[in-house]
Amino acid sequence: MQLVQQILFISLVGFAVFLFWRKVKEIRANINLGQDENLSDHKSERWRNVMLLALGQKKMFRYPLVGIMHFVIYAGFIIINIEILEIILDGILGTHRLFANLLGGFYTFVIDFFEVLALGVLLACVIFLVRRNILKLRRFISHELDGWPRTDANLILITEIILMSLFLTMNSADRALQLQGNPHYADHGSYIFSGWLAQSLQHLKPATLIAIERACWWLHITGIFAFLNYVPYSKHFHILLAFPNTYYKRIIPKGEMRNMKNVEQEVQYMFKPELAPANGAEQTQNKMSFGAKDIFDLKWKNLLDAYTCTECGRCTAACPANITGKLLSPRKIMMDTRDRMHEVRNNIKANGSFKDDGKTLVHNYITVEELRACTSCNACVEECPVSINPLDIIFSLRRALIMEESNAPAEWNAMFSNVENNFAPWKFSPDERDKWAQEME
């Protein structure tokens, strides 16, 4: 019987890891659909960002209470999962609490620490459920979250509550069996919470307690493997992607726009015609594009941003355009980019390679009205806890609208014309620019 359980468990581990790795490879392939970009400079600053923003949750602590609760969930997820190592080894080797004898009295302290974190995670998840579904904070009731996004957030919180409850119940039944002197459950000392709960379980028969402990053990580890494979389909993949995303954060001043080489080249040809190709062969061979119409035109970092988005809505809550009732929502920009990637991947799966479906990210997912509403203030970039940059996607899409479709309001076109002809947004020639000062004399 024990051998059968070990074989089943090893099969479960192998299947779960295979499914997870297959989905991760697909997401990586989606991110690689974007244009290449070298973000390997300033390594020390990048590691500093990882430690402060991803590991230290620095930006979350702008809101201390929420920051503490989020950190408890995050720390609980990371640290309690160390306990999974013991469970996996127990399942493979057919042992029970393998580390207990190795760690001695320190083992009880470790389990106590895990239980404190588990209870903290449980309580924090309950509070977050209340905030989302009873208090209904404004950023959690936006229509862009209708349907699956809202269900996804609630499902993750409920799953974490169930997993933590199973962990505490498993320990309680285990401790009750220890107190009954069951030979397979050696006494390792009382646990801080489950030891107290075990007092109410001691009256149960050993067979019943073993059934409870084993059921919780299997459900807990199976639930964790199911959670592992659910996360890549969920916004909660940010648990893992927050680390590479903060590392590859662009190390440039906020608001600095990157010049497009195509535009620089064309301007250079205007001032130095002798540098231009003699017969336009270069333009014929390499079709120029300006900005981005679809995910293929965005940088890979933009696509990584989309997968890292937690849908917390802090970017949208800080957006002045959204606050004044305009259609723009930086969170929706990221969600739309991710949705488009999923559609493209389904297209590739169906056809072997991407077959033009007549859709683009701009127009079909993100409207012109949304893009025009952006004031380029960087509030969304500043607020994001994991260094996502919706503004860069907005800039790229807006560039394509203006430079490839000539799709801009009349007021913008007038300004562009003035900048081109007068080197300033105003309709005054450079020679007359200081005329106001002469008139004042």
DATARA-V600429 format. One line per field, one symbol per residue. ss: DSSP state (H for helix, E for strand, - for the rest). phi: phi as a letter, one per 20 degrees, with the letter a starting at -180 (. if undefined). Layout:
ss: ???
phi: ???
This chain:
ss: -HHHHHHHHHHHHHHHHHHHHHHHHHHHHHH---E-------HHHHHHHHHHHHH--HHHHH-HHHHHHHHHHHHHHHHH-HHHHHHHHHHHH-----HHHHH-HHHHHHHHHHHHHHHHHHHHHHHHHHHHHHH--HHH--HHH--HHHHHHHHHHHHHHHHHHHHHHHHHHHHHHHH--------------HHHHH-------HHHHHHHHHHHHHHHHHHHHHHHHHH---HHHHHHHHHHHHH-------------HHHHHHHHHHH-HHH-----HHHHH---------HHH-EHHHHHHHHH-----HHHHH-HHHH------HHHHHHHHHHHHHHHHHHHHHH---------HHHHHE-HHHHHH-----HHHHH------HHHHHHHHHHHHHHHH----HHHHHHHHHHHHH-------HHH--HHHHHH-
phi: .fffffffffffffffffffffffffffffffffffbecdelgffffffffeeeeelgffefdgffffffffffffffffffffgfffffffemeclgefffemfffffffgfffffffffgffffffffffddflggfddfffefnfgffgfffffffffffffffffgfffffffffemffedffdnfefdffffffedffffgfffffffffffffffffffffgeegfedffffgefgfffffegfecgfnfeefegffgffffffecgfefgfcmfffffdffccmcdcffefffffffgffegelfnffffefffffenfffcgffgfffffffffffffffffdnbfdgdmdbffneddefffffffememffffeffcmecfffffgfffffgfeddldbfgfffffgffffedmafeecfgfdfefffffff
